[in-house]
Every structure is written in C-alpha cells, then in structure tokens.
Amino acid sequence: MSDAHSRVAQYDELLRRFASGVRAAQLYAADHPLIGRNVEGLLGVLKSLHGLQASIAVGIVGTQLVVSDTPMTKASQGMVELIKRLKDHKIERIAFERGITADETSAFMHAVAGLGKGEASDAAWAFPHIRVGRITAEDHRSDGIGGDMAAIRQLYSNAVAFAEDAWESAKIEGQPDLPATLQAVEGLAEAVTQNRTALVALTAMRSYDNYTFTHMVNVSILTMGQARALGIEGRLLREFGLSALMHDIGKVRTPKDILNKPDKLTDPEFEIMRRHTVDGAEILRRTPEMPILAPVVAFEHHLRIDGTGYPFGAKRAAGLNIGTMLCGIADVYDAMRSQRTYQQAHPTDRILAVLKRNDGTQFDQNLVRRFVQLLGIYPPGNLVRLTSGEIAVVTHTHAPDPHRPRVRVLFAKDGTRLDLPYDRNLWEGPHESDHDSIVAPVDAAEYGIDPLNYLET
C-alpha cells in the first residue's frame, strides 16, 4: 500500500473511532468497555500520525469531513451523525495535538456526546491537547458585508498571530509550524468563500509595525479572493492560500540589517535578498505535509511571465504556475499600498496602473483585469471624495464601472459630518449627467474615523 493510501486509511480509522466513541458515550456509562476500546483505537492512530506532524486537524467543509486537508469521501451513518452534531453546535474544526492522553480523549468524547443537553461552560471544553474551533460569525452574506465585523476583525487578527508563529518556527526550527499555517488559512478560506468583500476590505487593516505578518495574511486573502473568482474551491483554494501565506518564508534566512534596511539596497545586499526565493522553496519542500504548490510559489513569485526576474536563469517550459501569478499580483498590490519607513503608500488607482502598464511582460493582463473587477479601483473600506464634494466610504465594488461603486456618504459637501449616513449606488440615476463618481481617495485619519466601522449592515 502506498504512503498516501496508508495515510487515508489511518484518517478513516481516526474518524471511525471518534464517531463510534461519541456514539458509545451517548449510550453507556463512562467506564463502559466499548468507550475504552474506541479511546484506545483513536490514540493508537494518533500516535502513528503524530510521529509525522504535531497536530492532526479534523474539519467540516459543507457536508464532508476533512482530515489534515484530505477530504474523506466515505461517510458511515455514524460519521454523518457526527457531522450534523458538530455543525448544529457551531463546531467546524477539531485539532488533536501531540501528547494527548486517554483521560482527555474520553472526556472529550463525552463532551461531544453531551452537546444539546444544556450549555457547557468554557472550562468544560478546555483540553490540554485538543483545540476546538467554533464558528464565530454567523451572519454571512455572499452579496456583501456581513453584520459581524468584530468577528471578522478577530479572524484577521488571529491569522496574523498564526502567521507570526509559523515565521518564528521556520526561523528557529528550520520549517514553519504547519498546524499554525493551516489554522490561519482555514478560517480565511471559509470567510473568503462566504464573505469575500469583507475580507478584502479588512486587508486595509495593515499594521506598519507588523508589516511582515500582515503582508503574509493580506497576500493570502487577496490570492484566495482571485482564485475563488476563477471558480477554485475547497482543498485547492486552501492550498492557494497556504502557498501565498508562505511565499516569503525564505526571508527568515535573510539578515535583519538587509531585510529592514530603510535605504536602497546595494548590489551585494540585493544579491543576498534575492536568495529568499530559493531558500523559501527549500524550507517548504522539506516541511512534511506541505502542499507541493507552496515551494513552487515561493520559488517563482519574483519571476515574470516573459522569463525575466529572479532566480536568474530559471526557465519554466510550461510558463508560471497559476498560483504564482495570482500571488505575484497580490504581492505587488499589497506592498505598494503599504506605508513603511522607506515608502509612502500609493493610492489604488496608481497601483493598478502599475500592474497594467507591464503590457504582459510581468503579469498576465487577463488576470490583472479580473483583479480590478474583484477589488474595483477603490476597494471596500476606502474613504473617497466624490465629484459632488461629499466624502463617502466604499461598501461594494461595481465591476462594469469601477469609478462608480456603491458608497455610504458620511460627510456633506460643506464638510459637515452627517448624523444619518446614507447609501448610494453611484452608477444609478435618471441621466448620465446625474451620476457622481470618485475623484480620489482621502486619508481617513484626517477625518478621525475608521471606515471599516461603516461596512456593517
């Protein structure tokens, strides 16, 4: 049996033992032999799997169970019941970590079996080696921003923290903490699928003091947003997101004085900086369970479709990977709009002009056009001045005319703040001459507001 088939068989046994143990815990006392046998069987499988990775994640995607990013196609009646039980109680992910004991496994099975018999306290779900991921944002809408921006902000903040964990692990141990990276991408992928506009807007939450990690998360979100618009879903969407999150991981080997230098790099320094593509590919290639796409994107993301860029001399007979091209667009976009000590942030219209002007030498122009349609020239969350003189926040893009999105007007023509902001579709009006459009983005700090607060419905 091949390694892949053997692993799937182990995943299947893990799920079977878990479902059977939960079912037994519903029917019998805690000391019943059937519960003990399932706990023993589950621990046996986990011990084998933990020899390869520190954490084994079980997630729910739609009506399917996924183990360590592997969709499980076979579903017994017990597994179907388990999926329903977990989804009914807003549980979407369970991670079993190395060091798990029989006592906590048994206690966890009983906790799952007891769902629906009254609200358990948070302490009842506190297990040393089991992490439970609950759905926090229940109000998702595919056509715009969901109502719970606080939950989406928290999701973004958590992803940045997981990205930092992965970075530090790669720096110290030589490979990123895969469970941390998977944790970061899992929630983002689900949110991009359910509520893409909100997540794209939240990439404006850049922290200038934390650029490395917010950049990692932003590039991941923007890459998955593009991939989702191309019809990429499920496990492959998550692989795109994970690969984008890890695209710059080779920089853990770049000396800090070069990585953080505020001035232009010298030629020898830039030669050292360029090594991060090869270093990143090597780190990811040696990371167990890392999708094969990740080292490809790390290696290619500074190559251009006309064959220029670096690593020098690299030739791709079949052209760049689609994951690389989407990541490359996201990487340049986010880098240019981020303010750092040596660079002022550029407005979106200028960035998109840079992406377009390469005339197919650096970026595939079909993908760039799709990117513009995804974001609009003025993405959600941007504060803008209208031709009328009013100040508004963009809430939805309008692909046919990116200069005329849907906005929420916050300040009147004379600069006074409105007590009751109102929504307008700039593309609507009885006559073309009645339509307003955006003149330019404005700095929200000058108006003392956080535009993201106005994206809630």
Secondary structure, DSSP 8 states (H G I E B T S, - for coil): --HHHHHHHHHHHHHHHHHHHHHHHHHS-TT-HHHHHHHHHHHHHHHHHHTT-SEEEEEEETTEEEETTEE-----HHHHHHHHHHHHTTEEEEEEETT--HHHHHHHHHHHHTTTSS---GGGG-BTTEEEEE-------TTS--S-HHHHHHHHHHHHHHHHHHHHHHHHHSS--HHHHHHHHHHHHHHHHHHHHHHHHHTT---GGGHHHHHHHHHHHHHHHHHHHTT--HHHHHHHHHHHHTTTGGGGGS-HHHHT-SS---HHHHHHHTTHHHHHHHHHHTSTT--THHHHHHHHTTB-TTS-BSSTT---TT---HHHHHHHHHHHHHHHTS-BTTB----HHHHHHHHHHTTTSSS-HHHHHHHHHHH-SS-TT-EEEETTS-EEEEEE--TT-TTS-EEEEEE-TTS-EEEEEEEEETT--SSGGG---EEEE--HHHHT--GGGGG--
